[in-house]
Each structure stands twice: as structure tokens, then as C-alpha cells.
């Protein structure tokens, strides 16, 4: 009996090369963080949710922080800042779109 690799094993990438899976709404929030458009809700001040225009993006910011694409100031005060990894993510998506890839 011969051993055959399953389709899942053939598609697996090495552990040191993570696959970037980001939803379009999170990508939009990442671009807004880079441009400085994400801020706290003015009604609640520094304890309010993160807003992008009139849309709550607190969960997206939390996920971006978890994936180390965005960092927050001490105790979560101050605007979120994009990290070098976040810049790399945005640049890779821009290149993918420029060359006609899906994204």
C-alpha cells in the first residue's frame, strides 16, 4: 500500500510563511488607520468605541491588533497606529491589485 498525501497537506504552507487572510472590511479599516481616519466616538470620549465615519470598527481594530498589523497607545488611549507589518500588508494588496490579482 502506498501513502498518498491528502489535498490538505499539499496546500499547506510552511509555518514560517503565514498566509494572509484578511477580509475586505478589515483591509478598509487598515487603510483608514494608515490615513488617520479612525478615531473614538466623540460622544463617549476615550472610553467609546472606535469609529470610521459613522461605522463602529472596534472589532476590526481588535483583530488588527491581534494580528500585529496595528498597535494602540498605552492603555488603549490615543489613535491606533499602523505597524511595519501592516504597511507590508497594504503594499502586498496594492501590488496584487496592480497586477490583476483577486483581492
C-alpha positions in Angstrom: 0.0 0.0 0.0 1.4 3.4 -0.9 1.0 6.5 1.1 -0.7 9.4 -0.7 -0.7 13.0 0.6 -4.1 14.4 1.1 -5.1 17.6 -0.7 -5.0 19.5 2.5 -1.3 18.6 3.1 -0.4 19.6 -0.5 -1.8 23.1 0.1 -0.3 23.6 3.5 2.4 26.2 3.7 5.4 26.2 6.0 4.8 27.6 9.5 7.3 30.4 8.9 5.3 31.7 5.9 1.9 32.6 7.2 -0.9 33.0 4.7 -2.5 36.4 4.9 -6.3 36.2 5.1 -7.9 39.5 5.7 -11.5 40.4 4.9 -12.2 43.5 2.7 -13.7 45.4 5.6 -10.6 44.8 7.8 -8.4 45.9 4.8 -10.5 49.1 4.6 -10.0 49.8 8.3 -6.3 49.1 8.0 -6.1 51.7 5.2 -8.1 54.1 7.3 -5.8 53.6 10.3 -2.8 54.4 7.9 -4.6 57.6 6.8 -5.6 58.6 10.3 -9.3 58.4 9.8 -10.2 56.1 12.7 -11.0 57.8 15.9 -13.0 57.4 19.1 -16.7 58.3 19.2 -16.9 61.9 20.3 -20.0 61.3 22.4 -18.2 58.9 24.7 -14.6 60.3 24.6 -11.6 58.0 25.2 -13.8 55.2 26.5 -16.0 55.0 23.5 -15.8 52.6 20.5 -13.5 53.1 17.6 -15.3 54.8 14.7 -14.7 55.1 10.9 -17.1 57.8 9.9 -20.4 56.6 11.4 -19.4 52.9 11.4 -18.2 51.1 14.6 -14.9 49.4 13.8 -13.8 48.3 17.3 -13.8 44.6 16.4 -11.8 45.2 13.3 -9.3 47.2 15.3 -9.1 44.4 17.8 -8.5 41.8 15.1 -5.8 44.0 13.5 -4.1 44.5 16.9 -4.3 40.7 17.5 -2.5 40.1 14.1 0.0 42.8 14.9 -1.0 45.0 12.0 -2.0 47.9 14.2 -0.8 49.0 17.7 -2.5 51.0 20.3 -1.1 53.5 22.7 -0.7 52.8 26.4 -4.0 51.5 27.9 -5.7 51.9 24.5 -5.6 55.7 24.5 -4.7 57.7 21.5 -5.3 56.8 17.9 -4.3 53.4 16.6 -1.0 53.3 14.6 -0.1 51.0 11.7 2.9 48.8 12.2 5.6 47.9 9.7 3.8 44.6 9.2 0.6 46.5 8.4 2.4 48.6 5.8 3.7 45.4 4.3 0.2 44.0 4.2 -1.2 47.1 2.4 1.7 47.2 0.0 1.2 43.5 -0.9 -2.5 44.0 -1.6 -1.8 47.1 -3.7 0.7 45.1 -5.8 -1.7 42.2 -6.1 -4.5 44.6 -7.5 -2.0 46.4 -9.8 -1.1 43.1 -11.5 -4.7 42.0 -11.9 -5.0 39.5 -9.0 -8.1 38.9 -7.0 -8.2 40.7 -3.7 
